[in-house]
Amino acid sequence: MDAIRVNHLSFSYDGQTDVIKNVSFSIPKGSYTTIIGHNGSGKSTIAKLLIGLMEPKTGTIEILGKELNEASLYELRDHVGIVFQNPDNQFIGSTVADDIAFGLENHCVPQKEMQTIIEESAKKVGMQDYLNSEPTKLSGGQKQRVAIAGILAIEPEIIIFDESTSMLDPQGKASINKQIKALHSQKDRTILSITHDMEEVAQSDFVIVLKDGVVRLTGTPMEIFEHEKELEEMKLDIPFALKISKKLVDENITDKKVCTLDEVVDQLWQLK
């Protein structure tokens, strides 16, 4: 079963100009998919449509085999969590614990069960020592981890990350990317990440490239990175690790191009 299926989706903010134009794609259950594209390509609009914040002009969205519409919206939202670009917009509670508890309260989780779930969710993202801290006083990376903990507490089958690392420094990006990868390895959870970070794209299973509201490319990360010239025209770069790997292949040091730093290190280690 597909976790998400989008069929001939179109959307317009002003009722005249479509920013999403007859888009179709599917995301397999349990996969880690990234959506990339230049500013204005429609990435974040797709995310908002997938969680029912906006209604399509035409086309359909299916979540776990059920069409997303007014009647099914609240039922399907129980299965989908989203982490937005700016975590400050998601904070409700005065402490980290209160914030994680908010989603549990909305799902009517018994009070006696909450504390255990809060502690376990915070531990999964390395924030167990900050449960009594004010969310607004945390670093950007810590705030995003709290937002992720709040989503994990309600255990959705699908987690959407909407540009969740774009406001972070390189260290914060690396930390959240590591966390996303770890989440994907747990259970049969589907990850969809809308991102500009090509290092994150390299660690995903499948990539969808949007340009001006249209799907231009789909495939594995390496298949997408083979279109380097086309990506450059869309102001998208290939990962730094792949650039190193290509040089190593050109110099006959290695015989296979790879796109993550871990893979490059593994190749070099095997040469010893």
C-alpha atoms as a printed R data frame, in Angstrom:
    type eleno elety resid chain resno       x      y       z
1   ATOM     1    CA   MET     A     1   0.000  0.000   0.000
2   ATOM     2    CA   ASP     A     2   1.124  3.560  -0.680
3   ATOM     3    CA   ALA     A     3   1.289  5.868   2.322
4   ATOM     4    CA   ILE     A     4   0.415  8.828   0.092
5   ATOM     5    CA   ARG     A     5  -0.977  8.947  -3.429
6   ATOM     6    CA   VAL     A     6  -1.467 12.250  -5.263
7   ATOM     7    CA   ASN     A     7  -3.557 12.187  -8.434
8   ATOM     8    CA   HIS     A     8  -3.643 15.079 -10.954
9   ATOM     9    CA   LEU     A     9  -3.413 17.695  -8.206
10  ATOM    10    CA   SER     A    10  -3.730 21.391  -9.045
11  ATOM    11    CA   PHE     A    11  -3.911 24.383  -6.710
12  ATOM    12    CA   SER     A    12  -4.140 28.160  -7.033
13  ATOM    13    CA   TYR     A    13  -3.876 30.822  -4.322
14  ATOM    14    CA   ASP     A    14  -5.639 33.508  -6.349
15  ATOM    15    CA   GLY     A    15  -8.040 31.360  -8.355
16  ATOM    16    CA   GLN     A    16  -6.271 32.248 -11.605
17  ATOM    17    CA   THR     A    17  -2.626 31.159 -11.656
18  ATOM    18    CA   ASP     A    18  -1.927 27.530 -10.698
19  ATOM    19    CA   VAL     A    19   1.120 27.056  -8.443
20  ATOM    20    CA   ILE     A    20   0.596 23.264  -8.481
21  ATOM    21    CA   LYS     A    21  -0.121 21.981 -11.986
22  ATOM    22    CA   ASN     A    22  -1.614 18.524 -12.533
23  ATOM    23    CA   VAL     A    23   0.868 16.844 -10.185
24  ATOM    24    CA   SER     A    24   0.784 13.087  -9.609
25  ATOM    25    CA   PHE     A    25   3.096 10.941  -7.464
26  ATOM    26    CA   SER     A    26   2.996  8.162  -4.889
27  ATOM    27    CA   ILE     A    27   5.021  7.559  -1.740
28  ATOM    28    CA   PRO     A    28   5.370  3.906  -0.657
29  ATOM    29    CA   LYS     A    29   4.547  3.040   2.922
30  ATOM    30    CA   GLY     A    30   7.690  2.863   5.053
31  ATOM    31    CA   SER     A    31   9.811  4.872   2.603
32  ATOM    32    CA   TYR     A    32  11.904  7.996   3.153
33  ATOM    33    CA   THR     A    33  11.101 10.439   0.351
34  ATOM    34    CA   THR     A    34  12.428 13.946  -0.200
35  ATOM    35    CA   ILE     A    35  10.843 16.694  -2.302
36  ATOM    36    CA   ILE     A    36  13.225 19.345  -3.638
37  ATOM    37    CA   GLY     A    37  12.956 22.396  -5.878
38  ATOM    38    CA   HIS     A    38  13.847 26.061  -6.115
39  ATOM    39    CA   ASN     A    39  11.986 28.751  -4.136
40  ATOM    40    CA   GLY     A    40   8.471 29.044  -5.512
41  ATOM    41    CA   SER     A    41   8.474 25.548  -7.000
42  ATOM    42    CA   GLY     A    42   5.466 24.508  -4.883
43  ATOM    43    CA   LYS     A    43   7.167 22.301  -2.272
44  ATOM    44    CA   SER     A    44   5.618 23.786   0.856
45  ATOM    45    CA   THR     A    45   2.253 24.164  -0.881
46  ATOM    46    CA   ILE     A    46   2.289 20.390  -1.418
47  ATOM    47    CA   ALA     A    47   2.946 19.847   2.301
48  ATOM    48    CA   LYS     A    48  -0.012 22.050   3.300
49  ATOM    49    CA   LEU     A    49  -2.291 20.263   0.833
50  ATOM    50    CA   LEU     A    50  -1.232 16.855   2.181
51  ATOM    51    CA   ILE     A    51  -2.344 17.705   5.716
52  ATOM    52    CA   GLY     A    52  -5.557 19.384   4.614
53  ATOM    53    CA   LEU     A    53  -4.651 22.967   5.491
54  ATOM    54    CA   MET     A    54  -5.746 23.947   1.981
55  ATOM    55    CA   GLU     A    55  -8.173 22.413  -0.512
56  ATOM    56    CA   PRO     A    56  -7.036 21.391  -4.005
57  ATOM    57    CA   LYS     A    57  -8.477 23.101  -7.063
58  ATOM    58    CA   THR     A    58  -8.606 19.750  -8.855
59  ATOM    59    CA   GLY     A    59  -7.336 16.227  -8.218
60  ATOM    60    CA   THR     A    60  -7.260 13.960  -5.184
61  ATOM    61    CA   ILE     A    61  -4.995 13.040  -2.285
62  ATOM    62    CA   GLU     A    62  -5.137  9.596  -0.686
63  ATOM    63    CA   ILE     A    63  -3.618  8.925   2.734
64  ATOM    64    CA   LEU     A    64  -3.144  5.244   3.598
65  ATOM    65    CA   GLY     A    65  -5.673  4.293   0.916
66  ATOM    66    CA   LYS     A    66  -8.377  6.757   1.980
67  ATOM    67    CA   GLU     A    67  -9.225  9.963   0.104
68  ATOM    68    CA   LEU     A    68  -8.513 13.180   1.994
69  ATOM    69    CA   ASN     A    69 -11.642 15.330   2.072
70  ATOM    70    CA   GLU     A    70 -13.756 17.301   4.511
71  ATOM    71    CA   ALA     A    71 -15.366 14.156   5.905
72  ATOM    72    CA   SER     A    72 -12.101 12.246   6.456
73  ATOM    73    CA   LEU     A    73  -9.826 15.173   7.388
74  ATOM    74    CA   TYR     A    74  -9.730 14.794  11.169
75  ATOM    75    CA   GLU     A    75  -9.539 11.004  11.038
76  ATOM    76    CA   LEU     A    76  -6.565 11.086   8.646
77  ATOM    77    CA   ARG     A    77  -4.769 13.790  10.626
78  ATOM    78    CA   ASP     A    78  -4.417 11.224  13.413
79  ATOM    79    CA   HIS     A    79  -2.088  9.317  11.070
80  ATOM    80    CA   VAL     A    80   0.014 12.263   9.871
81  ATOM    81    CA   GLY     A    81   2.342 14.560  11.821
82  ATOM    82    CA   ILE     A    82   4.143 17.607  10.456
83  ATOM    83    CA   VAL     A    83   7.220 19.527  11.623
84  ATOM    84    CA   PHE     A    84   7.257 23.034  10.190
85  ATOM    85    CA   GLN     A    85  10.152 25.281   9.176
86  ATOM    86    CA   ASN     A    86   9.866 27.515  12.249
87  ATOM    87    CA   PRO     A    87   9.342 25.449  15.426
88  ATOM    88    CA   ASP     A    88   8.369 28.583  17.385
89  ATOM    89    CA   ASN     A    89   5.064 28.517  15.487
90  ATOM    90    CA   GLN     A    90   4.297 25.076  16.937
91  ATOM    91    CA   PHE     A    91   4.992 25.696  20.625
92  ATOM    92    CA   ILE     A    92   1.947 25.738  22.890
93  ATOM    93    CA   GLY     A    93   3.203 24.828  26.366
94  ATOM    94    CA   SER     A    94   5.343 26.834  28.784
95  ATOM    95    CA   THR     A    95   7.771 23.917  29.188
96  ATOM    96    CA   VAL     A    96   9.062 21.182  26.868
97  ATOM    97    CA   ALA     A    97   6.995 18.611  28.777
98  ATOM    98    CA   ASP     A    98   3.826 20.709  28.457
99  ATOM    99    CA   ASP     A    99   4.420 21.103  24.746
100 ATOM   100    CA   ILE     A   100   4.830 17.367  24.152
101 ATOM   101    CA   ALA     A   101   1.731 16.754  26.286
102 ATOM   102    CA   PHE     A   102  -0.433 19.038  24.131
103 ATOM   103    CA   GLY     A   103  -0.841 16.524  21.298
104 ATOM   104    CA   LEU     A   104  -1.547 13.741  23.777
105 ATOM   105    CA   GLU     A   105  -4.320 15.786  25.371
106 ATOM   106    CA   ASN     A   106  -5.873 16.378  21.944
107 ATOM   107    CA   HIS     A   107  -5.836 12.615  21.395
108 ATOM   108    CA   CYS     A   108  -7.493 12.058  24.789
109 ATOM   109    CA   VAL     A   109  -4.608 10.008  26.199
110 ATOM   110    CA   PRO     A   110  -5.282  9.202  29.888
111 ATOM   111    CA   GLN     A   111  -3.368 11.478  32.264
112 ATOM   112    CA   LYS     A   112  -1.717  8.558  34.078
113 ATOM   113    CA   GLU     A   113  -0.127  7.370  30.808
114 ATOM   114    CA   MET     A   114   1.131 10.760  29.653
115 ATOM   115    CA   GLN     A   115   4.282 11.129  31.731
116 ATOM   116    CA   THR     A   116   5.792  7.878  30.469
117 ATOM   117    CA   ILE     A   117   5.031  8.788  26.850
118 ATOM   118    CA   ILE     A   118   6.458 12.305  27.317
119 ATOM   119    CA   GLU     A   119   9.691 10.972  28.805
120 ATOM   120    CA   GLU     A   120  10.088  8.262  26.140
121 ATOM   121    CA   SER     A   121   9.429 10.713  23.284
122 ATOM   122    CA   ALA     A   122  11.913 13.247  24.664
123 ATOM   123    CA   LYS     A   123  14.538 10.528  25.124
124 ATOM   124    CA   LYS     A   124  14.211  9.443  21.480
125 ATOM   125    CA   VAL     A   125  15.369 12.896  20.368
126 ATOM   126    CA   GLY     A   126  17.906 13.471  23.143
127 ATOM   127    CA   MET     A   127  15.837 16.082  24.997
128 ATOM   128    CA   GLN     A   128  15.056 14.154  28.188
129 ATOM   129    CA   ASP     A   129  17.141 16.587  30.284
130 ATOM   130    CA   TYR     A   130  15.158 19.613  29.070
131 ATOM   131    CA   LEU     A   131  11.604 18.646  30.010
132 ATOM   132    CA   ASN     A   132  11.277 21.559  32.457
133 ATOM   133    CA   SER     A   133  12.945 24.102  30.139
134 ATOM   134    CA   GLU     A   134  11.114 26.862  28.290
135 ATOM   135    CA   PRO     A   135  10.981 25.954  24.573
136 ATOM   136    CA   THR     A   136  11.633 29.547  23.482
137 ATOM   137    CA   LYS     A   137  15.024 29.566  25.266
138 ATOM   138    CA   LEU     A   138  16.373 26.520  23.427
139 ATOM   139    CA   SER     A   139  18.666 26.562  20.388
140 ATOM   140    CA   GLY     A   140  17.200 26.135  16.907
141 ATOM   141    CA   GLY     A   141  18.206 22.483  16.708
142 ATOM   142    CA   GLN     A   142  16.834 21.762  20.186
143 ATOM   143    CA   LYS     A   143  13.526 23.436  19.288
144 ATOM   144    CA   GLN     A   144  13.183 21.224  16.230
145 ATOM   145    CA   ARG     A   145  13.913 18.141  18.327
146 ATOM   146    CA   VAL     A   146  11.143 19.168  20.740
147 ATOM   147    CA   ALA     A   147   8.772 19.591  17.786
148 ATOM   148    CA   ILE     A   148   9.735 16.097  16.594
149 ATOM   149    CA   ALA     A   149   9.185 14.697  20.118
150 ATOM   150    CA   GLY     A   150   5.686 16.178  20.125
151 ATOM   151    CA   ILE     A   151   4.944 14.362  16.864
152 ATOM   152    CA   LEU     A   152   6.489 11.083  18.078
153 ATOM   153    CA   ALA     A   153   4.319 11.145  21.193
154 ATOM   154    CA   ILE     A   154   1.171 10.666  19.096
155 ATOM   155    CA   GLU     A   155   2.874  7.947  16.977
156 ATOM   156    CA   PRO     A   156   1.676  8.865  13.461
157 ATOM   157    CA   GLU     A   157   2.433  6.462  10.615
158 ATOM   158    CA   ILE     A   158   3.531  9.399   8.405
159 ATOM   159    CA   ILE     A   159   5.777 12.320   9.410
160 ATOM   160    CA   ILE     A   160   6.193 15.318   7.098
161 ATOM   161    CA   PHE     A   161   9.141 17.673   7.563
162 ATOM   162    CA   ASP     A   162   8.499 21.024   5.868
163 ATOM   163    CA   GLU     A   163  11.883 22.756   5.413
164 ATOM   164    CA   SER     A   164  12.607 21.788   9.028
165 ATOM   165    CA   THR     A   165  16.387 22.391   8.774
166 ATOM   166    CA   SER     A   166  16.405 25.553   6.642
167 ATOM   167    CA   MET     A   167  16.797 27.905   9.629
168 ATOM   168    CA   LEU     A   168  19.557 25.884  11.313
169 ATOM   169    CA   ASP     A   169  23.342 26.143  11.232
170 ATOM   170    CA   PRO     A   170  25.330 23.228   9.707
171 ATOM   171    CA   GLN     A   171  25.669 21.481  13.074
172 ATOM   172    CA   GLY     A   172  21.924 21.792  13.713
173 ATOM   173    CA   LYS     A   173  21.138 20.502  10.206
174 ATOM   174    CA   ALA     A   174  23.392 17.489  10.676
175 ATOM   175    CA   SER     A   175  21.755 16.722  14.024
176 ATOM   176    CA   ILE     A   176  18.200 16.858  12.659
177 ATOM   177    CA   ASN     A   177  19.136 14.897   9.523
178 ATOM   178    CA   LYS     A   178  20.592 12.199  11.763
179 ATOM   179    CA   GLN     A   179  17.384 12.218  13.772
180 ATOM   180    CA   ILE     A   180  15.219 11.895  10.651
181 ATOM   181    CA   LYS     A   181  17.299  8.954   9.461
182 ATOM   182    CA   ALA     A   182  16.945  7.291  12.867
183 ATOM   183    CA   LEU     A   183  13.161  7.816  12.811
184 ATOM   184    CA   HIS     A   184  12.954  6.127   9.436
185 ATOM   185    CA   SER     A   185  14.701  3.048  10.799
186 ATOM   186    CA   GLN     A   186  12.073  2.687  13.542
187 ATOM   187    CA   LYS     A   187   8.937  0.636  12.868
188 ATOM   188    CA   ASP     A   188   7.184  1.020   9.515
189 ATOM   189    CA   ARG     A   189   7.181  4.800   9.583
190 ATOM   190    CA   THR     A   190   6.924  6.840   6.367
191 ATOM   191    CA   ILE     A   191   9.039 10.003   6.169
192 ATOM   192    CA   LEU     A   192   8.384 12.808   3.680
193 ATOM   193    CA   SER     A   193  10.816 15.712   3.839
194 ATOM   194    CA   ILE     A   194  10.478 18.943   1.862
195 ATOM   195    CA   THR     A   195  14.019 20.281   1.832
196 ATOM   196    CA   HIS     A   196  16.792 22.366   0.258
197 ATOM   197    CA   ASP     A   197  19.500 20.285   1.941
198 ATOM   198    CA   MET     A   198  21.104 18.020  -0.653
199 ATOM   199    CA   GLU     A   199  23.014 16.140   2.059
200 ATOM   200    CA   GLU     A   200  19.647 15.082   3.441
201 ATOM   201    CA   VAL     A   201  18.396 14.205  -0.052
202 ATOM   202    CA   ALA     A   202  21.388 11.864  -0.426
203 ATOM   203    CA   GLN     A   203  20.273  9.767   2.553
204 ATOM   204    CA   SER     A   204  16.655  9.351   1.363
205 ATOM   205    CA   ASP     A   205  15.208  6.425  -0.600
206 ATOM   206    CA   PHE     A   206  13.396  8.379  -3.270
207 ATOM   207    CA   VAL     A   207  13.394 11.950  -4.600
208 ATOM   208    CA   ILE     A   208  10.742 14.117  -6.280
209 ATOM   209    CA   VAL     A   209  11.995 17.261  -8.040
210 ATOM   210    CA   LEU     A   210   9.495 20.101  -8.534
211 ATOM   211    CA   LYS     A   211   9.911 23.038 -10.901
212 ATOM   212    CA   ASP     A   212   7.266 25.737 -11.264
213 ATOM   213    CA   GLY     A   213   4.573 23.493  -9.814
214 ATOM   214    CA   VAL     A   214   5.338 20.507 -12.045
215 ATOM   215    CA   VAL     A   215   7.132 17.230 -11.264
216 ATOM   216    CA   ARG     A   216  10.297 17.354 -13.398
217 ATOM   217    CA   LEU     A   217  12.291 14.379 -12.097
218 ATOM   218    CA   THR     A   218  11.724 11.338  -9.888
219 ATOM   219    CA   GLY     A   219  14.083  8.564  -8.845
220 ATOM   220    CA   THR     A   220  16.667  7.461  -6.328
221 ATOM   221    CA   PRO     A   221  19.109 10.129  -5.094
222 ATOM   222    CA   MET     A   222  21.877  8.899  -7.399
223 ATOM   223    CA   GLU     A   223  19.513  8.815 -10.389
224 ATOM   224    CA   ILE     A   224  18.523 12.418  -9.671
225 ATOM   225    CA   PHE     A   225  22.119 13.581  -9.180
226 ATOM   226    CA   GLU     A   226  22.991 12.248 -12.643
227 ATOM   227    CA   HIS     A   227  20.980 15.219 -13.976
228 ATOM   228    CA   GLU     A   228  23.577 17.660 -12.623
229 ATOM   229    CA   LYS     A   229  23.199 20.233 -15.401
230 ATOM   230    CA   GLU     A   230  19.419 20.299 -15.097
231 ATOM   231    CA   LEU     A   231  19.686 20.641 -11.321
232 ATOM   232    CA   GLU     A   232  22.080 23.569 -11.731
233 ATOM   233    CA   GLU     A   233  19.566 25.277 -14.027
234 ATOM   234    CA   MET     A   234  17.055 24.943 -11.177
235 ATOM   235    CA   LYS     A   235  19.643 26.416  -8.753
236 ATOM   236    CA   LEU     A   236  20.101 23.049  -7.045
237 ATOM   237    CA   ASP     A   237  23.512 21.560  -6.311
238 ATOM   238    CA   ILE     A   238  24.739 17.989  -5.904
239 ATOM   239    CA   PRO     A   239  26.032 16.926  -2.457
240 ATOM   240    CA   PHE     A   240  29.598 17.744  -1.467
241 ATOM   241    CA   ALA     A   241  30.221 14.022  -0.856
242 ATOM   242    CA   LEU     A   242  29.298 13.201  -4.451
243 ATOM   243    CA   LYS     A   243  31.677 15.874  -5.740
244 ATOM   244    CA   ILE     A   244  34.497 14.221  -3.754
245 ATOM   245    CA   SER     A   245  33.424 10.782  -4.965
246 ATOM   246    CA   LYS     A   246  33.462 11.872  -8.606
247 ATOM   247    CA   LYS     A   247  37.034 13.174  -8.181
248 ATOM   248    CA   LEU     A   248  38.083  9.867  -6.612
249 ATOM   249    CA   VAL     A   249  36.607  7.960  -9.556
250 ATOM   250    CA   ASP     A   250  38.272 10.321 -12.056
251 ATOM   251    CA   GLU     A   251  41.624  9.671 -10.358
252 ATOM   252    CA   ASN     A   252  40.982  5.882 -10.416
253 ATOM   253    CA   ILE     A   253  41.185  5.768  -6.630
254 ATOM   254    CA   THR     A   254  37.687  4.289  -6.383
255 ATOM   255    CA   ASP     A   255  35.509  2.711  -9.068
256 ATOM   256    CA   LYS     A   256  31.996  3.710  -7.983
257 ATOM   257    CA   LYS     A   257  30.338  7.068  -7.349
258 ATOM   258    CA   VAL     A   258  28.540  7.434  -4.020
259 ATOM   259    CA   CYS     A   259  26.608 10.372  -2.587
260 ATOM   260    CA   THR     A   260  27.037 10.349   1.205
261 ATOM   261    CA   LEU     A   261  30.124 11.056   3.295
262 ATOM   262    CA   ASP     A   262  29.682  7.765   5.161
263 ATOM   263    CA   GLU     A   263  29.887  5.893   1.850
264 ATOM   264    CA   VAL     A   264  32.990  7.843   0.790
265 ATOM   265    CA   VAL     A   265  34.680  7.040   4.110
266 ATOM   266    CA   ASP     A   266  33.744  3.354   3.772
267 ATOM   267    CA   GLN     A   267  35.267  3.218   0.284
268 ATOM   268    CA   LEU     A   268  38.506  4.833   1.443
269 ATOM   269    CA   TRP     A   269  38.678  2.587   4.505
270 ATOM   270    CA   GLN     A   270  38.413 -0.491   2.289
271 ATOM   271    CA   LEU     A   271  41.446  0.691   0.293
272 ATOM   272    CA   LYS     A   272  43.698  0.344   3.326
